[in-house]
Amino acid sequence: MKSKNITENFQYNKSNLAKTDITNKQKVDINILLNRVRLDNQKKKIKNYFYFSTVLILILLVGVFASI
């Protein structure tokens, strides 16, 4: 009987935790989210510039060696 009471109590606490997690959400700062998106876009842009410049340098080097 005691173990049954413990499991019922656990079930009750578990359901209460689920309800309180939903109702006690913290506010989200939109500026933080926008800054994350901007940083991601900036990283993508830098990566694209890096790849583009690498390909351009390779083309120039192949052209120089081919002309010699």
Backbone as JSON Lines, residues from 0, in Angstrom:
{"i":0,"aa":"M","n":[0.82,-1.18,0.0],"ca":[0.0,0.0,0.0],"c":[0.86,1.25,0.0]}
{"i":1,"aa":"K","n":[1.98,1.18,0.71],"ca":[2.85,2.34,0.77],"c":[3.49,2.62,-0.59]}
{"i":2,"aa":"S","n":[3.89,1.57,-1.31],"ca":[4.49,1.77,-2.62],"c":[3.47,2.34,-3.61]}
{"i":3,"aa":"K","n":[2.22,1.93,-3.49],"ca":[1.19,2.45,-4.36],"c":[1.01,3.95,-4.11]}
{"i":4,"aa":"N","n":[1.04,4.35,-2.87],"ca":[0.89,5.76,-2.52],"c":[2.06,6.58,-3.06]}
{"i":5,"aa":"I","n":[3.26,6.0,-3.01],"ca":[4.43,6.71,-3.51],"c":[4.33,6.91,-5.01]}
{"i":6,"aa":"T","n":[3.89,5.87,-5.73],"ca":[3.79,6.01,-7.19],"c":[2.69,7.0,-7.57]}
{"i":7,"aa":"E","n":[1.59,7.01,-6.84],"ca":[0.54,7.98,-7.12],"c":[1.04,9.4,-6.86]}
{"i":8,"aa":"N","n":[1.79,9.56,-5.79],"ca":[2.35,10.87,-5.46],"c":[3.33,11.32,-6.54]}
{"i":9,"aa":"F","n":[4.13,10.38,-7.03],"ca":[5.08,10.69,-8.1],"c":[4.34,11.12,-9.36]}
{"i":10,"aa":"Q","n":[3.29,10.4,-9.71],"ca":[2.49,10.74,-10.89],"c":[1.89,12.14,-10.73]}
{"i":11,"aa":"Y","n":[1.4,12.44,-9.54],"ca":[0.79,13.74,-9.27],"c":[1.84,14.84,-9.42]}
{"i":12,"aa":"N","n":[3.03,14.63,-8.84],"ca":[4.09,15.64,-8.92],"c":[4.56,15.82,-10.36]}
{"i":13,"aa":"K","n":[4.61,14.73,-11.09],"ca":[5.05,14.79,-12.48],"c":[4.07,15.62,-13.32]}
{"i":14,"aa":"S","n":[2.78,15.42,-13.11],"ca":[1.79,16.17,-13.86],"c":[1.8,17.65,-13.46]}
{"i":15,"aa":"N","n":[2.05,17.93,-12.2],"ca":[2.13,19.31,-11.76],"c":[3.34,20.01,-12.34]}
{"i":16,"aa":"L","n":[4.45,19.3,-12.44],"ca":[5.66,19.89,-13.02],"c":[5.42,20.26,-14.48]}
{"i":17,"aa":"A","n":[4.74,19.4,-15.2],"ca":[4.47,19.66,-16.6],"c":[3.61,20.92,-16.75]}
{"i":18,"aa":"K","n":[2.64,21.08,-15.86],"ca":[1.78,22.26,-15.93],"c":[2.55,23.52,-15.56]}
{"i":19,"aa":"T","n":[3.38,23.45,-14.57],"ca":[4.1,24.65,-14.14],"c":[5.17,25.04,-15.15]}
{"i":20,"aa":"D","n":[5.76,24.08,-15.87],"ca":[6.75,24.41,-16.88],"c":[6.13,25.24,-18.0]}
{"i":21,"aa":"I","n":[4.9,24.92,-18.34],"ca":[4.23,25.64,-19.43],"c":[3.83,27.05,-18.98]}
{"i":22,"aa":"T","n":[3.37,27.18,-17.78],"ca":[2.87,28.47,-17.32],"c":[3.98,29.4,-16.87]}
{"i":23,"aa":"N","n":[5.15,28.89,-16.53],"ca":[6.24,29.72,-16.02],"c":[7.32,29.96,-17.06]}
{"i":24,"aa":"K","n":[6.94,30.11,-18.3],"ca":[7.93,30.37,-19.35],"c":[8.51,31.76,-19.16]}
{"i":25,"aa":"Q","n":[9.8,31.86,-19.41],"ca":[10.44,33.17,-19.32],"c":[10.25,33.9,-20.64]}
{"i":26,"aa":"K","n":[10.34,35.21,-20.57],"ca":[10.2,36.01,-21.78],"c":[11.45,35.87,-22.64]}
{"i":27,"aa":"V","n":[11.24,35.94,-23.94],"ca":[12.33,35.84,-24.89],"c":[12.62,37.23,-25.42]}
{"i":28,"aa":"D","n":[13.89,37.61,-25.42],"ca":[14.29,38.91,-25.93],"c":[14.5,38.8,-27.44]}
{"i":29,"aa":"I","n":[13.7,39.54,-28.19],"ca":[13.76,39.45,-29.65],"c":[15.09,39.95,-30.18]}
{"i":30,"aa":"N","n":[15.71,40.9,-29.48],"ca":[17.0,41.43,-29.95],"c":[18.09,40.37,-29.91]}
{"i":31,"aa":"I","n":[18.07,39.52,-28.92],"ca":[19.05,38.44,-28.84],"c":[18.87,37.48,-30.01]}
{"i":32,"aa":"L","n":[17.63,37.14,-30.3],"ca":[17.37,36.24,-31.42],"c":[17.77,36.86,-32.75]}
{"i":33,"aa":"L","n":[17.47,38.15,-32.93],"ca":[17.85,38.83,-34.17],"c":[19.36,38.92,-34.31]}
{"i":34,"aa":"N","n":[20.05,39.15,-33.2],"ca":[21.52,39.2,-33.25],"c":[22.11,37.85,-33.63]}
{"i":35,"aa":"R","n":[21.51,36.78,-33.15],"ca":[21.98,35.44,-33.53],"c":[21.81,35.21,-35.02]}
{"i":36,"aa":"V","n":[20.67,35.63,-35.56],"ca":[20.41,35.46,-36.99],"c":[21.39,36.31,-37.8]}
{"i":37,"aa":"R","n":[21.65,37.53,-37.34],"ca":[22.59,38.4,-38.05],"c":[24.0,37.81,-38.03]}
{"i":38,"aa":"L","n":[24.41,37.27,-36.89],"ca":[25.73,36.65,-36.81],"c":[25.84,35.44,-37.73]}
{"i":39,"aa":"D","n":[24.78,34.64,-37.78],"ca":[24.79,33.49,-38.69],"c":[24.91,33.94,-40.14]}
{"i":40,"aa":"N","n":[24.16,34.97,-40.5],"ca":[24.23,35.48,-41.87],"c":[25.61,36.05,-42.17]}
{"i":41,"aa":"Q","n":[26.21,36.73,-41.19],"ca":[27.54,37.29,-41.39],"c":[28.57,36.17,-41.56]}
{"i":42,"aa":"K","n":[28.44,35.1,-40.78],"ca":[29.36,33.97,-40.92],"c":[29.23,33.32,-42.29]}
{"i":43,"aa":"K","n":[28.01,33.18,-42.78],"ca":[27.78,32.61,-44.11],"c":[28.4,33.49,-45.19]}
{"i":44,"aa":"K","n":[28.25,34.8,-45.02],"ca":[28.79,35.73,-46.01],"c":[30.31,35.66,-46.03]}
{"i":45,"aa":"I","n":[30.93,35.61,-44.86],"ca":[32.39,35.51,-44.79],"c":[32.87,34.2,-45.41]}
{"i":46,"aa":"K","n":[32.14,33.12,-45.13],"ca":[32.51,31.82,-45.71],"c":[32.41,31.86,-47.24]}
{"i":47,"aa":"N","n":[31.37,32.51,-47.75],"ca":[31.22,32.61,-49.21],"c":[32.34,33.44,-49.82]}
{"i":48,"aa":"Y","n":[32.72,34.54,-49.18],"ca":[33.84,35.34,-49.66],"c":[35.14,34.53,-49.66]}
{"i":49,"aa":"F","n":[35.34,33.75,-48.62],"ca":[36.55,32.93,-48.53],"c":[36.61,31.93,-49.67]}
{"i":50,"aa":"Y","n":[35.52,31.21,-49.93],"ca":[35.5,30.22,-51.01],"c":[35.67,30.89,-52.37]}
{"i":51,"aa":"F","n":[34.99,32.02,-52.56],"ca":[35.09,32.73,-53.83],"c":[36.52,33.2,-54.08]}
{"i":52,"aa":"S","n":[37.15,33.76,-53.05],"ca":[38.52,34.24,-53.22],"c":[39.5,33.08,-53.44]}
{"i":53,"aa":"T","n":[39.27,31.95,-52.78],"ca":[40.13,30.79,-52.98],"c":[40.03,30.28,-54.41]}
{"i":54,"aa":"V","n":[38.85,30.19,-54.94],"ca":[38.67,29.75,-56.32],"c":[39.28,30.75,-57.28]}
{"i":55,"aa":"L","n":[39.12,32.02,-57.01],"ca":[39.69,33.06,-57.88],"c":[41.21,32.99,-57.88]}
{"i":56,"aa":"I","n":[41.81,32.81,-56.72],"ca":[43.27,32.7,-56.64],"c":[43.76,31.45,-57.37]}
{"i":57,"aa":"L","n":[43.05,30.34,-57.24],"ca":[43.45,29.12,-57.95],"c":[43.38,29.31,-59.46]}
{"i":58,"aa":"I","n":[42.36,29.99,-59.93],"ca":[42.23,30.24,-61.37],"c":[43.37,31.13,-61.85]}
{"i":59,"aa":"L","n":[43.7,32.16,-61.08],"ca":[44.81,33.03,-61.45],"c":[46.14,32.28,-61.46]}
{"i":60,"aa":"L","n":[46.37,31.43,-60.46],"ca":[47.63,30.68,-60.4],"c":[47.74,29.7,-61.56]}
{"i":61,"aa":"V","n":[46.66,29.02,-61.89],"ca":[46.68,28.09,-63.01],"c":[46.92,28.87,-64.3]}
{"i":62,"aa":"G","n":[46.35,30.04,-64.44],"ca":[46.56,30.86,-65.63],"c":[48.0,31.32,-65.74]}
{"i":63,"aa":"V","n":[48.6,31.7,-64.62],"ca":[50.0,32.15,-64.63],"c":[50.92,30.99,-65.0]}
{"i":64,"aa":"F","n":[50.71,29.84,-64.38],"ca":[51.57,28.68,-64.7],"c":[51.34,28.18,-66.12]}
{"i":65,"aa":"A","n":[50.14,28.31,-66.63],"ca":[49.87,27.86,-67.99],"c":[50.52,28.78,-69.01]}
{"i":66,"aa":"S","n":[50.65,30.05,-68.67],"ca":[51.25,31.01,-69.63],"c":[52.77,30.93,-69.62]}
{"i":67,"aa":"I","n":[53.34,30.34,-68.6],"ca":[54.81,30.23,-68.55],"c":[55.25,29.04,-69.31]}
